[in-house]
Protein backbone atom coordinates (compact mmCIF):
# COMPACT_ATOMS: atom_id res chain seq x y z
CA UNK A 1 0.00 0.00 0.00
CA UNK A 2 2.62 2.54 1.05
CA UNK A 3 5.59 0.55 -0.18
CA UNK A 4 6.48 -0.79 3.26
CA UNK A 5 8.14 -4.15 3.23
CA UNK A 6 9.24 -6.30 6.11
CA UNK A 7 12.66 -4.58 6.54
CA UNK A 8 11.06 -1.14 6.77
CA UNK A 9 8.52 -2.32 9.35
CA UNK A 10 11.30 -3.86 11.44
CA UNK A 11 13.28 -0.60 11.35
CA UNK A 12 10.20 1.37 12.46
CA UNK A 13 9.53 -1.12 15.27
CA UNK A 14 13.13 -0.88 16.49
CA UNK A 15 12.97 2.93 16.48
CA UNK A 16 9.70 2.87 18.43
CA UNK A 17 11.20 0.36 20.87
CA UNK A 18 14.24 2.58 21.47
CA UNK A 19 12.20 5.77 21.86
CA UNK A 20 9.42 4.46 24.12
CA UNK A 21 10.97 1.41 25.76
CA UNK A 22 9.71 -2.16 26.02
CA UNK A 23 7.46 -1.50 29.01
CA UNK A 24 5.34 1.12 27.24
CA UNK A 25 4.77 -0.81 23.98
CA UNK A 26 1.63 -2.64 25.20
CA UNK A 27 0.13 0.66 26.40
CA UNK A 28 0.87 2.33 23.08
CA UNK A 29 -0.62 -0.60 21.16
CA UNK A 30 -3.77 -0.55 23.28
CA UNK A 31 -4.19 3.19 22.87
CA UNK A 32 -3.68 2.92 19.13
CA UNK A 33 -6.26 0.13 18.89
CA UNK A 34 -8.81 2.11 20.90
CA UNK A 35 -8.28 5.21 18.80
CA UNK A 36 -8.74 3.27 15.55
CA UNK A 37 -11.89 1.63 16.95
CA UNK A 38 -13.33 4.99 18.03
CA UNK A 39 -12.49 6.52 14.65
CA UNK A 40 -14.27 3.70 12.81
CA UNK A 41 -17.28 4.05 15.10
CA UNK A 42 -17.40 7.81 14.54
CA UNK A 43 -17.18 7.51 10.77
CA UNK A 44 -19.83 4.80 10.50
CA UNK A 45 -22.49 7.52 10.52
CA UNK A 46 -24.52 6.17 13.40
CA UNK A 47 -25.48 8.79 15.95
CA UNK A 48 -25.38 7.64 19.54
CA UNK A 49 -27.51 10.50 20.83
CA UNK A 50 -30.94 9.24 21.77
CA UNK A 51 -33.63 11.81 22.39
CA UNK A 52 -36.66 10.63 24.33
CA UNK A 53 -39.69 12.83 24.69
CA UNK A 54 -40.61 13.69 28.25
CA UNK A 55 -43.80 12.36 29.78
CA UNK A 56 -46.71 14.79 30.07
CA UNK A 57 -47.49 13.54 33.61
CA UNK A 58 -44.12 14.76 34.93
CA UNK A 59 -44.61 18.21 33.44
CA UNK A 60 -48.07 18.69 34.94
CA UNK A 61 -47.06 17.69 38.49
CA UNK A 62 -44.25 20.28 38.69
C-alpha positions as CSV (number, residue, x, y, z in Angstrom):
1,X,0.0,0.0,0.0
2,X,2.6,2.5,1.1
3,X,5.6,0.5,-0.2
4,X,6.5,-0.8,3.3
5,X,8.1,-4.1,3.2
6,X,9.2,-6.3,6.1
7,X,12.7,-4.6,6.5
8,X,11.1,-1.1,6.8
9,X,8.5,-2.3,9.3
10,X,11.3,-3.9,11.4
11,X,13.3,-0.6,11.3
12,X,10.2,1.4,12.5
13,X,9.5,-1.1,15.3
14,X,13.1,-0.9,16.5
15,X,13.0,2.9,16.5
16,X,9.7,2.9,18.4
17,X,11.2,0.4,20.9
18,X,14.2,2.6,21.5
19,X,12.2,5.8,21.9
20,X,9.4,4.5,24.1
21,X,11.0,1.4,25.8
22,X,9.7,-2.2,26.0
23,X,7.5,-1.5,29.0
24,X,5.3,1.1,27.2
25,X,4.8,-0.8,24.0
26,X,1.6,-2.6,25.2
27,X,0.1,0.7,26.4
28,X,0.9,2.3,23.1
29,X,-0.6,-0.6,21.2
30,X,-3.8,-0.5,23.3
31,X,-4.2,3.2,22.9
32,X,-3.7,2.9,19.1
33,X,-6.3,0.1,18.9
34,X,-8.8,2.1,20.9
35,X,-8.3,5.2,18.8
36,X,-8.7,3.3,15.6
37,X,-11.9,1.6,17.0
38,X,-13.3,5.0,18.0
39,X,-12.5,6.5,14.7
40,X,-14.3,3.7,12.8
41,X,-17.3,4.0,15.1
42,X,-17.4,7.8,14.5
43,X,-17.2,7.5,10.8
44,X,-19.8,4.8,10.5
45,X,-22.5,7.5,10.5
46,X,-24.5,6.2,13.4
47,X,-25.5,8.8,16.0
48,X,-25.4,7.6,19.5
49,X,-27.5,10.5,20.8
50,X,-30.9,9.2,21.8
51,X,-33.6,11.8,22.4
52,X,-36.7,10.6,24.3
53,X,-39.7,12.8,24.7
54,X,-40.6,13.7,28.2
55,X,-43.8,12.4,29.8
56,X,-46.7,14.8,30.1
57,X,-47.5,13.5,33.6
58,X,-44.1,14.8,34.9
59,X,-44.6,18.2,33.4
60,X,-48.1,18.7,34.9
61,X,-47.1,17.7,38.5
62,X,-44.3,20.3,38.7
